[in-house]
Amino acid sequence: MTLTPGKVPRGFTRYYVLYLLSEKELTGKGIIEESIDRSDGDWAPSPGLIYPLLGRLVRDGLISELNGGKFTITTEGLDELSTHGTFQDQIESQFNLVNKLGLSMFAAGKFLAEEALDRISSVTTTVRGKVGKRSDEAQLQFEEKYEAFLLQELEKLKSRKTPETHESDQPLSE
């Protein structure tokens, strides 16, 4: 059987690493090996996926690194994991209800996906509204910083120009 990364949904690895570390302390290599074992070889996350993820999880305070290169989940990590578990329970409950009503798994999945998209759309609209209501002062500060940045970049370009006249600077007709 060939080991193939990429058979898991986006964002799954973050959740899965927290889940594994809630069970026991592991190194990055241990996480990879555990993933291979539990998937019967169907999924092998690459070191290029796992190690940067571990760095982000440490930075975010969701895990901590122990002596010997092992990692453990923090209280904040357990809280985040719990949030995912609650969401998963809600989805499973909805999925089971739709199935009991006689719809196929495909139809149930379609309805649940549409509901999730509606929720995402609603949150996006709310966030856009809040961002759009920034104070005039904050907007002015942003514009001033952006203007200063652009002027600085313009000065860099001007300093790179040589005093020599380029062919393209010559008039087209003489």
SVG drawing of the C-alpha trace seen along z (x, -y; Angstrom):
<svg xmlns="http://www.w3.org/2000/svg" viewBox="-38 -68 63 70">
<polyline fill="none" stroke="black" stroke-width="0.4" points="0.0,0.0 1.4,-3.4 1.6,-6.2 -0.2,-9.2 -0.5,-12.6 -3.4,-14.8 -6.3,-12.5 -7.5,-14.5 -9.5,-17.7 -7.8,-21.1 -7.4,-21.9 -7.7,-18.3 -4.0,-17.8 -4.1,-20.6 -7.1,-19.0 -5.5,-15.5 -2.2,-16.6 -4.0,-18.1 -6.0,-14.9 -2.9,-12.7 -1.2,-15.0 -4.2,-14.8 -3.6,-11.1 0.2,-11.1 3.4,-13.0 4.9,-12.6 7.7,-13.8 7.1,-15.1 8.4,-11.7 6.0,-10.0 3.1,-11.9 3.9,-10.9 4.4,-7.2 1.1,-7.2 -0.7,-8.7 0.6,-6.0 -0.2,-3.2 -3.8,-4.4 -4.6,-4.9 -3.2,-1.5 -0.7,-3.2 -3.2,-5.3 -2.0,-8.6 1.6,-9.7 1.8,-13.4 5.1,-14.8 7.7,-16.3 7.1,-19.5 3.6,-19.5 4.1,-18.4 7.1,-20.4 5.9,-23.8 2.5,-23.0 4.1,-22.1 5.9,-25.4 2.6,-27.3 0.8,-25.3 3.6,-26.1 3.5,-29.8 -0.3,-29.8 0.1,-28.3 -1.9,-25.2 1.0,-22.8 4.3,-23.0 7.7,-21.4 9.2,-19.2 12.8,-18.1 13.7,-15.4 11.8,-16.9 8.4,-15.6 5.3,-17.8 2.3,-17.9 -1.1,-19.6 -1.8,-22.7 -5.0,-23.7 -5.7,-26.1 -5.1,-23.2 -7.6,-21.1 -10.1,-23.9 -9.6,-24.2 -9.9,-20.4 -13.1,-20.5 -14.6,-23.2 -13.9,-20.9 -15.5,-18.0 -18.7,-20.0 -18.9,-21.0 -18.4,-17.4 -21.2,-16.2 -23.6,-18.8 -22.8,-17.8 -23.1,-14.1 -26.5,-14.7 -27.8,-16.6 -26.5,-14.0 -28.2,-11.2 -31.5,-13.0 -31.5,-13.7 -30.6,-10.0 -33.5,-8.9 -35.8,-11.1 -34.9,-8.8 -32.5,-10.9 -29.3,-9.4 -25.9,-10.2 -25.2,-12.3 -28.3,-14.4 -27.7,-14.7 -24.1,-15.8 -25.4,-18.3 -27.8,-19.9 -25.3,-20.0 -22.7,-21.6 -25.2,-24.2 -26.0,-25.0 -22.3,-25.4 -21.8,-27.7 -24.8,-29.8 -23.2,-30.1 -19.8,-31.0 -21.6,-33.6 -23.3,-35.1 -20.1,-35.4 -18.3,-36.9 -21.1,-39.5 -20.9,-40.3 -17.1,-40.7 -17.2,-42.9 -19.8,-45.1 -17.6,-45.5 -14.5,-46.2 -16.4,-48.7 -17.4,-50.6 -13.8,-51.4 -13.5,-54.9 -12.5,-57.7 -9.4,-58.2 -8.2,-54.6 -8.8,-54.9 -6.8,-58.2 -4.0,-56.5 -3.9,-53.7 -3.9,-56.0 -1.1,-58.1 1.0,-55.0 0.3,-53.8 1.2,-57.2 4.5,-57.2 5.3,-53.7 4.6,-54.7 6.7,-57.8 9.6,-55.7 9.3,-53.3 9.3,-56.1 12.5,-57.6 14.1,-54.2 13.3,-54.1 14.6,-57.6 17.9,-56.8 18.4,-53.8 18.2,-56.0 21.5,-57.0 22.1,-60.5 22.7,-59.2 20.0,-59.7 18.5,-56.5 17.4,-56.0 13.8,-55.7 14.1,-59.2 14.9,-60.8 12.1,-62.4 10.7,-60.4 11.2,-63.1 14.1,-65.5"/>
</svg>
